[in-house]
Amino acid sequence: MNNRVPSIVWVLIAGDGFSAAFRFMVMPFLALYMHTVTGASPAMVGLVIGLAALSSLVASFVLGPLSDRLGRKPSLVAGSLAQLVGLVGFGFAHTLPAFAALQVFSGMAWALQGPAYQALLTDLTPEPRRVRIFGLNYWAVNIGAATGPLLGAVIGSGRSPLPFLIAAAAQALMIGAIVALLPRHSGEVPSGASALDSLRHMGQGLANPVLLWSFVGLFLTGLTYSQIESTLPQFLGLHYANGAHLFAYVLTANAVSVVVFQPFLSRWQEDRPLILGFVGGALIYAISNAAFIFAVAPAAWIGTNVVFTIGEVLLAPVQQAIVAQYAPKDRRATFFTLQNIVMGLAFAIGPFAGGVALGSGGKAGLFGAMAFIDLMAAAVFAMSLNQRAQARAASGI
C-alpha cells in the first residue's frame, strides 16, 4: 500500500494556516469595529456576533453535504468565494442590519466550506497517515490563530475597514491557488444524492454505534472546552484585579502549547489506537478541570491550562479520524457535517450550562461539574472504541 501523502495535501495545510492568520487578523476585532461604526450597544453587538454560529448550524443540514453531491473543488471554491464577499462586505458595512446580514451569510459560507475541506483532506490522505495530517492541519490553523490577532492589532483592526480588505485579498490568493492546483476530481465519488437523501445519510451516521458514542463523547468534551472562552474569563475578571490580562495569558499559553506539542503528539498518535487519543484527551480534561478548583496563583491557572491543552491536542485529530474511517466515500462531507453540528450544539449549550454552574456553585461547582462530565466522556469514548473492537472482531479484521 502506498502511504505517501500527496504534495497537494501539504499545500492545503499551509494554505489553511495562511487563511486562518488573516481570518483571525480581523474577526476577533469585529465586535469592536461594529460598535465603532454603528454605535450599537454591547448587547446588540453580541446578538449580531452570534448570528454567524446560528446560521452556520442551521445551514449545515443543507449546505454541509453539498460537496458529496457536487464535488470537493466546486464546493470549496464556492464557500471560499462567499467568505471573500463577506470580508469585503464588512469593510463597507455601516448599519447594524448590514452587519447582521453579513454574519448570516458568513455562517452559511462556513457551513459549506468546512465539511468540504475536511472531506477533501480525507479523500487525499492515505488512512494510516490521517491522524498525523489532521493534527498538523490543526497545528497550522493554531499558528494562524496565534499570529493573526497580533497582526490585526498592529494594522488597526477594529478601527478601520482596511484590514477586512487585506484579509479579502489573502482569501482571493487562496481561491486562485485552489483553482490552479487542485484537480477537478480529487478522489471523491460524487453521490448525486438529494438534500433529503443527505438528511437520511446523517441518520445512518447516528445509527453506527461507534460514531454515535463518539459523537456523544465529543458533545460532552465540547461542553467543557467551551468554558475556556465563556465562564473562565468571567471568573478571572471578577476575582482578579488584572483578570483580563490573566485571561489573555491563559489564551496565549493555549496557542503556544498547541504549536509546541501538536507536531510531536500527532506523530506519536499516528501508529497507535484511536482510543488513546479519545480516552487520554478526556481524562486530561478531567484532571485539568479538577486542578482548576485549587488554582489561585496566576501561574497555576496558566500551567493548568497548558495541561488542558495537551488533552485538546490529543482529541483534535482523532475526532476527525474516526469520521474519516467510518464515513462512506461518497458521504464524507455529510458525516463531517454531522460531527460539526454536534460540536456546534455543545458550544451553544456549554456557555449557558457553565454559567449556571458558576452562579450556583462558584469555582468548585463549575470545574467540579466539568471534571465529572469529562470522566463521563472518557467512559463514553471507551464504549465507542469497544463497539469498534467488537465490530472488527465480528468481521474477522
C-alpha beads as a LAMMPS data file, in Angstrom:
LAMMPS data file: protein, C-alpha beads

397 atoms
396 bonds

1 atom types
1 bond types

-500.0 500.0 xlo xhi
-500.0 500.0 ylo yhi
-500.0 500.0 zlo zhi

Masses

1 110.0

Atoms # bond

1 1 1 0.000 0.000 0.000
2 1 1 1.292 3.445 -0.924
3 1 1 1.086 5.630 2.192
4 1 1 2.783 8.646 0.653
5 1 1 0.942 11.886 1.315
6 1 1 0.365 13.806 -1.944
7 1 1 2.125 17.163 -2.143
8 1 1 -1.213 18.938 -2.621
9 1 1 -2.100 17.977 0.977
10 1 1 0.865 19.961 2.315
11 1 1 -0.165 22.900 0.125
12 1 1 -3.706 22.727 1.527
13 1 1 -2.446 22.639 5.123
14 1 1 -0.134 25.612 4.556
15 1 1 -2.957 27.467 2.846
16 1 1 -5.364 26.758 5.693
17 1 1 -2.861 28.181 8.180
18 1 1 -2.291 31.202 5.930
19 1 1 -6.029 31.786 5.621
20 1 1 -6.507 31.389 9.392
21 1 1 -3.902 34.069 10.105
22 1 1 -5.799 36.631 8.052
23 1 1 -9.175 35.475 9.361
24 1 1 -8.006 35.901 12.967
25 1 1 -6.462 39.212 11.978
26 1 1 -9.946 40.707 11.639
27 1 1 -12.706 38.518 13.115
28 1 1 -11.745 38.852 16.830
29 1 1 -11.977 42.613 16.305
30 1 1 -15.338 42.527 14.513
31 1 1 -17.367 43.356 17.630
32 1 1 -15.197 46.400 18.344
33 1 1 -15.404 47.547 14.723
34 1 1 -19.173 47.062 14.648
35 1 1 -19.590 49.158 17.792
36 1 1 -17.274 51.862 16.400
37 1 1 -19.156 52.102 13.099
38 1 1 -22.756 51.724 14.287
39 1 1 -22.642 52.867 17.932
40 1 1 -24.772 49.836 18.851
41 1 1 -24.967 48.633 22.445
42 1 1 -22.816 45.710 23.595
43 1 1 -25.928 43.542 23.855
44 1 1 -26.936 44.217 20.235
45 1 1 -23.389 43.709 19.022
46 1 1 -23.239 40.392 20.878
47 1 1 -26.539 39.331 19.338
48 1 1 -25.249 40.060 15.836
49 1 1 -21.949 38.288 16.504
50 1 1 -23.861 35.148 17.498
51 1 1 -25.777 35.078 14.216
52 1 1 -22.826 33.544 12.357
53 1 1 -22.754 30.443 14.563
54 1 1 -26.548 30.152 14.465
55 1 1 -26.783 30.452 10.678
56 1 1 -23.892 28.015 10.220
57 1 1 -25.624 25.464 12.430
58 1 1 -28.967 25.768 10.610
59 1 1 -27.472 25.890 7.109
60 1 1 -25.209 22.897 7.779
61 1 1 -28.098 20.466 7.269
62 1 1 -28.367 21.557 3.611
63 1 1 -25.041 23.139 2.661
64 1 1 -22.684 20.855 4.578
65 1 1 -23.310 17.712 2.492
66 1 1 -23.217 19.691 -0.780
67 1 1 -19.697 18.622 -1.736
68 1 1 -20.830 14.994 -1.620
69 1 1 -23.255 15.889 -4.406
70 1 1 -21.262 18.438 -6.422
71 1 1 -17.638 17.536 -5.666
72 1 1 -14.998 18.966 -3.324
73 1 1 -13.411 21.579 -5.566
74 1 1 -16.634 23.379 -6.630
75 1 1 -17.897 23.396 -3.031
76 1 1 -14.588 24.624 -1.621
77 1 1 -14.294 27.380 -4.204
78 1 1 -17.915 28.462 -3.682
79 1 1 -17.500 28.575 0.104
80 1 1 -14.220 30.491 -0.170
81 1 1 -15.753 32.994 -2.583
82 1 1 -18.620 33.541 -0.165
83 1 1 -16.113 34.184 2.640
84 1 1 -14.335 36.713 0.421
85 1 1 -17.603 38.527 -0.311
86 1 1 -18.362 38.616 3.407
87 1 1 -14.959 40.145 4.253
88 1 1 -15.370 42.861 1.627
89 1 1 -18.896 43.487 2.877
90 1 1 -17.705 44.012 6.452
91 1 1 -15.313 46.671 5.183
92 1 1 -18.142 48.649 3.589
93 1 1 -20.991 47.994 6.051
94 1 1 -22.275 50.943 8.080
95 1 1 -25.523 49.740 9.670
96 1 1 -26.365 47.019 12.151
97 1 1 -28.773 45.246 9.738
98 1 1 -25.984 45.117 7.150
99 1 1 -23.588 43.557 9.647
100 1 1 -26.311 41.099 10.707
101 1 1 -26.923 40.025 7.097
102 1 1 -23.206 39.587 6.527
103 1 1 -22.866 37.483 9.681
104 1 1 -25.658 35.198 8.493
105 1 1 -24.019 34.990 5.065
106 1 1 -20.584 34.232 6.543
107 1 1 -22.017 31.489 8.745
108 1 1 -23.641 29.869 5.717
109 1 1 -20.349 30.093 3.804
110 1 1 -18.536 28.291 6.597
111 1 1 -21.243 25.592 6.684
112 1 1 -20.312 24.792 3.072
113 1 1 -16.556 25.327 3.224
114 1 1 -15.721 23.478 6.456
115 1 1 -17.067 19.971 5.675
116 1 1 -15.826 20.203 2.079
117 1 1 -12.293 20.871 3.312
118 1 1 -12.420 18.105 5.945
119 1 1 -13.688 15.617 3.379
120 1 1 -11.063 16.727 0.860
121 1 1 -8.202 16.065 3.297
122 1 1 -9.700 12.632 3.951
123 1 1 -10.007 11.871 0.240
124 1 1 -6.380 12.774 -0.461
125 1 1 -4.685 11.260 2.603
126 1 1 -3.946 7.527 2.977
127 1 1 -5.744 6.140 6.031
128 1 1 -2.600 5.327 8.085
129 1 1 -1.486 8.962 7.833
130 1 1 -4.769 10.709 8.595
131 1 1 -4.322 11.217 12.337
132 1 1 -0.993 12.906 11.736
133 1 1 -2.294 15.031 8.846
134 1 1 -5.379 16.155 10.789
135 1 1 -3.106 17.033 13.698
136 1 1 -0.700 19.035 11.533
137 1 1 -3.605 20.888 9.943
138 1 1 -4.858 21.801 13.433
139 1 1 -1.306 22.929 14.244
140 1 1 -1.149 25.182 11.165
141 1 1 -4.500 26.775 11.979
142 1 1 -3.365 27.481 15.543
143 1 1 -0.211 29.172 14.283
144 1 1 -2.504 31.410 12.269
145 1 1 -4.747 31.947 15.297
146 1 1 -1.732 32.932 17.399
147 1 1 -0.214 35.365 14.896
148 1 1 -3.358 36.824 13.321
149 1 1 -4.591 38.922 16.277
150 1 1 -1.104 40.386 16.789
151 1 1 -1.015 41.411 13.136
152 1 1 -4.520 42.827 13.450
153 1 1 -3.533 44.945 16.460
154 1 1 -0.604 46.383 14.504
155 1 1 -2.547 47.344 11.374
156 1 1 -5.569 48.770 13.200
157 1 1 -8.197 46.025 13.091
158 1 1 -11.330 47.173 14.893
159 1 1 -10.814 50.794 13.889
160 1 1 -10.529 50.756 10.090
161 1 1 -12.119 48.869 7.153
162 1 1 -8.697 48.337 5.539
163 1 1 -7.849 45.104 7.442
164 1 1 -11.022 43.450 6.105
165 1 1 -9.953 44.290 2.543
166 1 1 -6.454 42.931 3.209
167 1 1 -7.983 39.702 4.525
168 1 1 -10.206 39.536 1.439
169 1 1 -7.136 39.892 -0.804
170 1 1 -5.489 36.994 1.047
171 1 1 -8.648 34.955 0.546
172 1 1 -8.532 35.737 -3.181
173 1 1 -4.981 34.362 -3.304
174 1 1 -6.200 31.181 -1.646
175 1 1 -9.033 30.792 -4.149
176 1 1 -6.574 31.246 -7.019
177 1 1 -4.333 28.540 -5.562
178 1 1 -7.274 26.144 -5.159
179 1 1 -8.403 26.708 -8.757
180 1 1 -4.884 26.352 -10.161
181 1 1 -3.538 23.454 -8.106
182 1 1 -6.453 21.261 -7.088
183 1 1 -7.560 18.644 -9.628
184 1 1 -11.183 18.804 -10.726
185 1 1 -11.838 15.425 -9.108
186 1 1 -9.699 14.883 -6.023
187 1 1 -10.517 11.319 -5.082
188 1 1 -14.150 11.782 -4.084
189 1 1 -17.058 9.894 -5.556
190 1 1 -19.914 12.420 -6.043
191 1 1 -23.075 10.753 -4.798
192 1 1 -25.651 12.732 -6.741
193 1 1 -27.893 12.438 -3.675
194 1 1 -30.665 14.919 -2.986
195 1 1 -30.824 17.136 0.072
196 1 1 -33.413 14.747 1.540
197 1 1 -31.036 11.841 0.932
198 1 1 -28.316 13.742 2.809
199 1 1 -30.558 14.052 5.863
200 1 1 -31.223 10.317 5.692
201 1 1 -27.467 9.710 5.455
202 1 1 -26.990 11.716 8.654
203 1 1 -29.434 9.361 10.318
204 1 1 -27.359 6.426 9.061
205 1 1 -24.311 8.010 10.660
206 1 1 -26.077 8.129 14.014
207 1 1 -27.132 4.518 13.543
208 1 1 -23.474 3.474 13.557
209 1 1 -22.790 2.684 17.251
210 1 1 -19.109 3.646 17.022
211 1 1 -19.884 7.071 15.567
212 1 1 -22.912 7.577 17.814
213 1 1 -20.946 7.085 21.028
214 1 1 -18.010 9.069 19.622
215 1 1 -20.362 11.977 18.931
216 1 1 -21.797 11.734 22.449
217 1 1 -18.284 11.873 23.871
218 1 1 -17.361 14.813 21.655
219 1 1 -20.523 16.626 22.751
220 1 1 -19.548 16.167 26.389
221 1 1 -15.956 17.327 25.902
222 1 1 -17.278 20.231 23.812
223 1 1 -19.400 21.326 26.780
224 1 1 -16.305 21.502 28.981
225 1 1 -13.993 23.015 26.368
226 1 1 -16.454 25.858 25.749
227 1 1 -15.876 27.088 29.318
228 1 1 -12.369 28.274 28.398
229 1 1 -13.776 31.148 26.367
230 1 1 -17.035 31.722 28.249
231 1 1 -17.136 31.173 32.018
232 1 1 -13.367 31.149 32.678
233 1 1 -12.871 34.790 31.605
234 1 1 -15.888 35.797 33.680
235 1 1 -14.473 34.141 36.790
236 1 1 -10.989 35.585 36.308
237 1 1 -12.401 39.035 35.602
238 1 1 -14.462 39.018 38.794
239 1 1 -11.830 37.590 41.153
240 1 1 -8.540 39.077 39.953
241 1 1 -7.600 42.731 39.683
242 1 1 -5.947 42.072 36.323
243 1 1 -8.304 39.304 35.297
244 1 1 -8.476 40.368 31.649
245 1 1 -4.698 40.277 31.374
246 1 1 -4.555 36.906 33.113
247 1 1 -7.119 35.504 30.684
248 1 1 -5.046 36.804 27.768
249 1 1 -2.023 34.967 29.164
250 1 1 -4.104 31.788 29.513
251 1 1 -5.184 32.001 25.848
252 1 1 -1.636 32.711 24.729
253 1 1 -0.413 29.692 26.681
254 1 1 -3.068 27.605 24.930
255 1 1 -1.974 28.708 21.446
256 1 1 1.728 28.304 22.212
257 1 1 1.134 24.853 23.717
258 1 1 -0.699 23.673 20.597
259 1 1 2.146 24.934 18.394
260 1 1 4.763 23.231 20.585
261 1 1 3.059 19.887 21.289
262 1 1 0.931 19.144 18.212
263 1 1 3.670 18.007 15.764
264 1 1 5.170 15.603 18.314
265 1 1 1.905 14.199 19.625
266 1 1 0.429 13.809 16.126
267 1 1 3.445 11.784 15.087
268 1 1 3.186 9.716 18.298
269 1 1 -0.530 9.038 17.703
270 1 1 -0.072 8.010 14.088
271 1 1 0.641 4.323 14.763
272 1 1 -1.378 3.959 17.951
273 1 1 -5.027 3.070 18.626
274 1 1 -7.523 5.916 18.429
275 1 1 -8.716 5.104 21.932
276 1 1 -5.511 6.614 23.362
277 1 1 -6.414 9.994 21.919
278 1 1 -10.083 9.854 22.856
279 1 1 -9.863 8.498 26.383
280 1 1 -6.498 10.139 27.129
281 1 1 -7.737 13.544 25.999
282 1 1 -10.942 13.314 28.058
283 1 1 -9.047 12.178 31.171
284 1 1 -6.573 15.051 30.842
285 1 1 -9.538 17.431 30.541
286 1 1 -10.969 15.925 33.754
287 1 1 -7.683 16.221 35.645
288 1 1 -7.208 19.812 34.481
289 1 1 -10.726 20.882 35.452
290 1 1 -10.238 19.324 38.888
291 1 1 -6.943 21.202 39.215
292 1 1 -8.652 24.490 38.281
293 1 1 -10.655 24.177 41.516
294 1 1 -7.458 24.641 43.515
295 1 1 -5.793 27.231 41.242
296 1 1 -5.110 30.546 42.988
297 1 1 -1.832 31.990 41.724
298 1 1 -1.805 33.194 38.092
299 1 1 0.942 30.676 37.296
300 1 1 -1.372 27.883 38.451
301 1 1 -4.109 28.954 36.016
302 1 1 -1.639 29.214 33.150
303 1 1 0.137 25.941 33.956
304 1 1 -3.103 24.007 34.374
305 1 1 -4.335 25.326 31.049
306 1 1 -1.136 24.054 29.408
307 1 1 -2.006 20.566 30.701
308 1 1 -5.599 21.043 29.489
309 1 1 -4.223 21.912 26.039
310 1 1 -2.407 18.571 25.838
311 1 1 -5.842 16.940 26.075
312 1 1 -7.045 19.211 23.281
313 1 1 -4.060 18.244 21.131
314 1 1 -4.806 14.542 21.652
315 1 1 -8.518 14.888 20.857
316 1 1 -8.408 17.214 17.839
317 1 1 -7.015 14.826 15.192
318 1 1 -8.710 11.608 16.346
319 1 1 -12.174 13.158 16.335
320 1 1 -11.770 13.722 12.595
321 1 1 -10.015 10.401 12.024
322 1 1 -12.936 8.396 13.422
323 1 1 -15.357 10.061 10.993
324 1 1 -12.917 9.590 8.110
325 1 1 -12.669 5.907 8.966
326 1 1 -16.389 5.143 9.093
327 1 1 -17.943 7.549 6.591
328 1 1 -18.654 6.024 3.174
329 1 1 -16.522 7.649 0.493
330 1 1 -19.496 9.338 -1.179
331 1 1 -20.870 10.703 2.147
332 1 1 -17.810 12.038 3.903
333 1 1 -18.868 15.689 3.853
334 1 1 -22.284 14.666 5.179
335 1 1 -20.745 12.779 8.111
336 1 1 -18.312 15.614 8.866
337 1 1 -21.297 17.964 8.808
338 1 1 -23.000 15.789 11.416
339 1 1 -19.896 15.973 13.619
340 1 1 -19.757 19.769 13.218
341 1 1 -23.428 20.055 14.181
342 1 1 -22.794 18.036 17.355
343 1 1 -19.873 20.284 18.292
344 1 1 -21.871 23.402 17.414
345 1 1 -24.640 22.334 19.777
346 1 1 -22.101 21.716 22.536
347 1 1 -20.612 25.180 22.096
348 1 1 -24.093 26.722 22.038
349 1 1 -25.252 24.983 25.239
350 1 1 -21.934 24.893 27.119
351 1 1 -21.587 28.601 27.996
352 1 1 -25.125 28.734 29.436
353 1 1 -24.706 25.488 31.380
354 1 1 -21.338 26.657 32.691
355 1 1 -22.804 29.990 33.699
356 1 1 -25.500 28.210 35.707
357 1 1 -22.876 26.014 37.392
358 1 1 -20.668 29.008 38.193
359 1 1 -23.575 31.042 39.541
360 1 1 -24.929 28.291 41.764
361 1 1 -21.752 26.535 42.874
362 1 1 -18.907 29.001 42.368
363 1 1 -15.499 27.846 41.178
364 1 1 -15.770 24.407 42.758
365 1 1 -19.257 23.881 41.343
366 1 1 -18.217 24.882 37.821
367 1 1 -14.961 22.994 37.473
368 1 1 -16.149 20.043 39.562
369 1 1 -19.104 19.609 37.233
370 1 1 -16.853 19.900 34.185
371 1 1 -14.420 17.307 35.578
372 1 1 -17.326 14.905 36.151
373 1 1 -18.602 15.473 32.594
374 1 1 -15.121 14.747 31.216
375 1 1 -14.981 11.482 33.182
376 1 1 -18.328 10.580 31.629
377 1 1 -16.861 11.437 28.214
378 1 1 -13.885 9.133 28.823
379 1 1 -16.284 6.279 29.651
380 1 1 -18.371 7.019 26.551
381 1 1 -15.282 7.092 24.329
382 1 1 -14.184 3.746 25.773
383 1 1 -17.653 2.378 24.976
384 1 1 -17.363 3.713 21.412
385 1 1 -13.999 2.098 20.819
386 1 1 -15.251 -1.119 22.433
387 1 1 -18.054 -1.157 19.865
388 1 1 -15.386 -0.683 17.199
389 1 1 -13.351 -3.618 18.527
390 1 1 -16.434 -5.837 18.586
391 1 1 -17.338 -4.897 15.010
392 1 1 -13.810 -5.615 13.785
393 1 1 -13.750 -8.963 15.615
394 1 1 -17.129 -9.938 14.162
395 1 1 -15.913 -9.178 10.635
396 1 1 -12.675 -11.080 11.163
397 1 1 -10.442 -7.988 10.831

Bonds

1 1 1 2
2 1 2 3
3 1 3 4
4 1 4 5
5 1 5 6
6 1 6 7
7 1 7 8
8 1 8 9
9 1 9 10
10 1 10 11
11 1 11 12
12 1 12 13
13 1 13 14
14 1 14 15
15 1 15 16
16 1 16 17
17 1 17 18
18 1 18 19
19 1 19 20
20 1 20 21
21 1 21 22
22 1 22 23
23 1 23 24
24 1 24 25
25 1 25 26
26 1 26 27
27 1 27 28
28 1 28 29
29 1 29 30
30 1 30 31
31 1 31 32
32 1 32 33
33 1 33 34
34 1 34 35
35 1 35 36
36 1 36 37
37 1 37 38
38 1 38 39
39 1 39 40
40 1 40 41
41 1 41 42
42 1 42 43
43 1 43 44
44 1 44 45
45 1 45 46
46 1 46 47
47 1 47 48
48 1 48 49
49 1 49 50
50 1 50 51
51 1 51 52
52 1 52 53
53 1 53 54
54 1 54 55
55 1 55 56
56 1 56 57
57 1 57 58
58 1 58 59
59 1 59 60
60 1 60 61
61 1 61 62
62 1 62 63
63 1 63 64
64 1 64 65
65 1 65 66
66 1 66 67
67 1 67 68
68 1 68 69
69 1 69 70
70 1 70 71
71 1 71 72
72 1 72 73
73 1 73 74
74 1 74 75
75 1 75 76
76 1 76 77
77 1 77 78
78 1 78 79
79 1 79 80
80 1 80 81
81 1 81 82
82 1 82 83
83 1 83 84
84 1 84 85
85 1 85 86
86 1 86 87
87 1 87 88
88 1 88 89
89 1 89 90
90 1 90 91
91 1 91 92
92 1 92 93
93 1 93 94
94 1 94 95
95 1 95 96
96 1 96 97
97 1 97 98
98 1 98 99
99 1 99 100
100 1 100 101
101 1 101 102
102 1 102 103
103 1 103 104
104 1 104 105
105 1 105 106
106 1 106 107
107 1 107 108
108 1 108 109
109 1 109 110
110 1 110 111
111 1 111 112
112 1 112 113
113 1 113 114
114 1 114 115
115 1 115 116
116 1 116 117
117 1 117 118
118 1 118 119
119 1 119 120
120 1 120 121
121 1 121 122
122 1 122 123
123 1 123 124
124 1 124 125
125 1 125 126
126 1 126 127
127 1 127 128
128 1 128 129
129 1 129 130
130 1 130 131
131 1 131 132
132 1 132 133
133 1 133 134
134 1 134 135
135 1 135 136
136 1 136 137
137 1 137 138
138 1 138 139
139 1 139 140
140 1 140 141
141 1 141 142
142 1 142 143
143 1 143 144
144 1 144 145
145 1 145 146
146 1 146 147
147 1 147 148
148 1 148 149
149 1 149 150
150 1 150 151
151 1 151 152
152 1 152 153
153 1 153 154
154 1 154 155
155 1 155 156
156 1 156 157
157 1 157 158
158 1 158 159
159 1 159 160
160 1 160 161
161 1 161 162
162 1 162 163
163 1 163 164
164 1 164 165
165 1 165 166
166 1 166 167
167 1 167 168
168 1 168 169
169 1 169 170
170 1 170 171
171 1 171 172
172 1 172 173
173 1 173 174
174 1 174 175
175 1 175 176
176 1 176 177
177 1 177 178
178 1 178 179
179 1 179 180
180 1 180 181
181 1 181 182
182 1 182 183
183 1 183 184
184 1 184 185
185 1 185 186
186 1 186 187
187 1 187 188
188 1 188 189
189 1 189 190
190 1 190 191
191 1 191 192
192 1 192 193
193 1 193 194
194 1 194 195
195 1 195 196
196 1 196 197
197 1 197 198
198 1 198 199
199 1 199 200
200 1 200 201
201 1 201 202
202 1 202 203
203 1 203 204
204 1 204 205
205 1 205 206
206 1 206 207
207 1 207 208
208 1 208 209
209 1 209 210
210 1 210 211
211 1 211 212
212 1 212 213
213 1 213 214
214 1 214 215
215 1 215 216
216 1 216 217
217 1 217 218
218 1 218 219
219 1 219 220
220 1 220 221
221 1 221 222
222 1 222 223
223 1 223 224
224 1 224 225
225 1 225 226
226 1 226 227
227 1 227 228
228 1 228 229
229 1 229 230
230 1 230 231
231 1 231 232
232 1 232 233
233 1 233 234
234 1 234 235
235 1 235 236
236 1 236 237
237 1 237 238
238 1 238 239
239 1 239 240
240 1 240 241
241 1 241 242
242 1 242 243
243 1 243 244
244 1 244 245
245 1 245 246
246 1 246 247
247 1 247 248
248 1 248 249
249 1 249 250
250 1 250 251
251 1 251 252
252 1 252 253
253 1 253 254
254 1 254 255
255 1 255 256
256 1 256 257
257 1 257 258
258 1 258 259
259 1 259 260
260 1 260 261
261 1 261 262
262 1 262 263
263 1 263 264
264 1 264 265
265 1 265 266
266 1 266 267
267 1 267 268
268 1 268 269
269 1 269 270
270 1 270 271
271 1 271 272
272 1 272 273
273 1 273 274
274 1 274 275
275 1 275 276
276 1 276 277
277 1 277 278
278 1 278 279
279 1 279 280
280 1 280 281
281 1 281 282
282 1 282 283
283 1 283 284
284 1 284 285
285 1 285 286
286 1 286 287
287 1 287 288
288 1 288 289
289 1 289 290
290 1 290 291
291 1 291 292
292 1 292 293
293 1 293 294
294 1 294 295
295 1 295 296
296 1 296 297
297 1 297 298
298 1 298 299
299 1 299 300
300 1 300 301
301 1 301 302
302 1 302 303
303 1 303 304
304 1 304 305
305 1 305 306
306 1 306 307
307 1 307 308
308 1 308 309
309 1 309 310
310 1 310 311
311 1 311 312
312 1 312 313
313 1 313 314
314 1 314 315
315 1 315 316
316 1 316 317
317 1 317 318
318 1 318 319
319 1 319 320
320 1 320 321
321 1 321 322
322 1 322 323
323 1 323 324
324 1 324 325
325 1 325 326
326 1 326 327
327 1 327 328
328 1 328 329
329 1 329 330
330 1 330 331
331 1 331 332
332 1 332 333
333 1 333 334
334 1 334 335
335 1 335 336
336 1 336 337
337 1 337 338
338 1 338 339
339 1 339 340
340 1 340 341
341 1 341 342
342 1 342 343
343 1 343 344
344 1 344 345
345 1 345 346
346 1 346 347
347 1 347 348
348 1 348 349
349 1 349 350
350 1 350 351
351 1 351 352
352 1 352 353
353 1 353 354
354 1 354 355
355 1 355 356
356 1 356 357
357 1 357 358
358 1 358 359
359 1 359 360
360 1 360 361
361 1 361 362
362 1 362 363
363 1 363 364
364 1 364 365
365 1 365 366
366 1 366 367
367 1 367 368
368 1 368 369
369 1 369 370
370 1 370 371
371 1 371 372
372 1 372 373
373 1 373 374
374 1 374 375
375 1 375 376
376 1 376 377
377 1 377 378
378 1 378 379
379 1 379 380
380 1 380 381
381 1 381 382
382 1 382 383
383 1 383 384
384 1 384 385
385 1 385 386
386 1 386 387
387 1 387 388
388 1 388 389
389 1 389 390
390 1 390 391
391 1 391 392
392 1 392 393
393 1 393 394
394 1 394 395
395 1 395 396
396 1 396 397
